[in-house]
């Protein structure tokens, strides 16, 4: 099943798994605390994790493909991630 999987893919998948565990923990914490104010605080902390994971996983993917794609395409990927972060911010 995992024959031929590149090492960088393991890193990308691992980061996403850690991110999903953090999200699940955050949801459980919201239920545990039981107030909207505390849930909002947990949500704010999780909001900082999401973009960091997006940028890190994208960076790993680009580094894994760096020898296969041109610098121009790498610049477009960076611009695209920047647009996603800018759009999600507002």
Secondary structure as a PSIPRED ss2 file (coil, helix, strand):
# PSIPRED VFORMAT (PSIPRED V4.0)

   1 X C   1.000  0.000  0.000
   2 X C   1.000  0.000  0.000
   3 X C   1.000  0.000  0.000
   4 X C   1.000  0.000  0.000
   5 X C   1.000  0.000  0.000
   6 X C   1.000  0.000  0.000
   7 X H   0.000  1.000  0.000
   8 X H   0.000  1.000  0.000
   9 X H   0.000  1.000  0.000
  10 X H   0.000  1.000  0.000
  11 X H   0.000  1.000  0.000
  12 X H   0.000  1.000  0.000
  13 X H   0.000  1.000  0.000
  14 X H   0.000  1.000  0.000
  15 X H   0.000  1.000  0.000
  16 X H   0.000  1.000  0.000
  17 X H   0.000  1.000  0.000
  18 X H   0.000  1.000  0.000
  19 X H   0.000  1.000  0.000
  20 X H   0.000  1.000  0.000
  21 X H   0.000  1.000  0.000
  22 X H   0.000  1.000  0.000
  23 X H   0.000  1.000  0.000
  24 X H   0.000  1.000  0.000
  25 X H   0.000  1.000  0.000
  26 X H   0.000  1.000  0.000
  27 X H   0.000  1.000  0.000
  28 X H   0.000  1.000  0.000
  29 X H   0.000  1.000  0.000
  30 X H   0.000  1.000  0.000
  31 X H   0.000  1.000  0.000
  32 X H   0.000  1.000  0.000
  33 X H   0.000  1.000  0.000
  34 X C   1.000  0.000  0.000
  35 X C   1.000  0.000  0.000
  36 X H   0.000  1.000  0.000
  37 X H   0.000  1.000  0.000
  38 X H   0.000  1.000  0.000
  39 X H   0.000  1.000  0.000
  40 X H   0.000  1.000  0.000
  41 X H   0.000  1.000  0.000
  42 X H   0.000  1.000  0.000
  43 X H   0.000  1.000  0.000
  44 X H   0.000  1.000  0.000
  45 X H   0.000  1.000  0.000
  46 X H   0.000  1.000  0.000
  47 X H   0.000  1.000  0.000
  48 X H   0.000  1.000  0.000
  49 X H   0.000  1.000  0.000
  50 X H   0.000  1.000  0.000
  51 X H   0.000  1.000  0.000
  52 X H   0.000  1.000  0.000
  53 X H   0.000  1.000  0.000
  54 X H   0.000  1.000  0.000
  55 X H   0.000  1.000  0.000
  56 X H   0.000  1.000  0.000
  57 X H   0.000  1.000  0.000
  58 X H   0.000  1.000  0.000
  59 X H   0.000  1.000  0.000
  60 X H   0.000  1.000  0.000
  61 X H   0.000  1.000  0.000
  62 X H   0.000  1.000  0.000
  63 X H   0.000  1.000  0.000
  64 X H   0.000  1.000  0.000
  65 X H   0.000  1.000  0.000
  66 X C   1.000  0.000  0.000
  67 X C   1.000  0.000  0.000
  68 X C   1.000  0.000  0.000
  69 X C   1.000  0.000  0.000
  70 X C   1.000  0.000  0.000
  71 X H   0.000  1.000  0.000
  72 X H   0.000  1.000  0.000
  73 X H   0.000  1.000  0.000
  74 X H   0.000  1.000  0.000
  75 X H   0.000  1.000  0.000
  76 X H   0.000  1.000  0.000
  77 X H   0.000  1.000  0.000
  78 X H   0.000  1.000  0.000
  79 X H   0.000  1.000  0.000
  80 X H   0.000  1.000  0.000
  81 X H   0.000  1.000  0.000
  82 X H   0.000  1.000  0.000
  83 X H   0.000  1.000  0.000
  84 X H   0.000  1.000  0.000
  85 X H   0.000  1.000  0.000
  86 X H   0.000  1.000  0.000
  87 X H   0.000  1.000  0.000
  88 X H   0.000  1.000  0.000
  89 X H   0.000  1.000  0.000
  90 X C   1.000  0.000  0.000
